[in-house]
Amino acid sequence: MLWIILIGFVAGIVARLVSAGPNKPTGFLLTTALGIAGAFFATFVGQAVGWYRADQGAGFIGATVGAVVVLFVWNRIAASRSRVT
């Protein structure tokens, strides 16, 4: 469990550095949640497409790519909210 949190945190940091946008989640908990959400997203997509078996999870690169995708969606939602109000 500690390994998942550590990989999620590092993947979240890398995703925040790679992704551009003003509405970035900050702090240890949100960065870790971003990385973990990215890992779950990458695992789900990878298993659906057939890249991973049912007992496999996404690795560090997959978690980072998933975190970038999650952060992109986060930025789009935040941008649409700021335009509405």
N, C-alpha and C positions, 0 to 999 in steps of 0.2 A: 504494500500500500504506500509506503514511504517512497519507493522507487517511482510509482506512478505520479505522485505529487511532484517529485523532483523533475522528472521528464516533462510533466505538464508545465511547470514553472519555467524551465529553460525554453521549451517550445513557445510559450506565451511571450517571453522576452524577445526571442528571435522574430516572432510574428510582429510584435510592436515595432521593432527596429526596421523591418522590411516594409511594412505597410505604411502608407502615407494617409494622413487624415487628422482632423482636429479633435475628434471625439474618441480618444483612446482611453480604454479602461486603465486606471492607474492603481497602484498598490499591490501588495503581495497576493492578497486573496483574489482579486479580480484577474490579475495576470495568470495565476495558477488555474483559476476557473476557465479562463480563455484557452489555455493549453490543454487542459483536460477535455473541454468541450471539443476542441479541434481533434484530439485523439479519438474520441468517441465518434465524431463525424467521419474521420478518415477510416476508422474500422468498419463502420456501417456501410459506407460507400464501397470500400474495398471488398467486403464480403458479398455485397450485392452484385458487384461486377465480376467477382471471381478471382481477385488478386490475392485474397487471404482466405484460408480455411475457416471453418466455424470456430475452431479453438485458437485461432491466431488473432493478435491485435496489431494495430498499426505501430510501426517503429517510430524512431525520433523524427525522421524526415516526413513520414506520413502525418505525424502529429503536428509538425510545424506547418505543413501545407494546409491541413485541416484548420489550424488556428488562424492562418491568414484568411481562409475562406470565411470563417466565423467572424473575424474582425471586419472583413469587407461588408458582410451582412449587417453587422453592428453599426458600422459607419453609415450605411445606406438608410437604416431605420432612424438613426439620430439626425441625419440630414433631412429626411422627410418630415420629421417632427419639428425641426427648427423652421422649416418653410411654412408649415401650417399655422403656427402661432404667431 
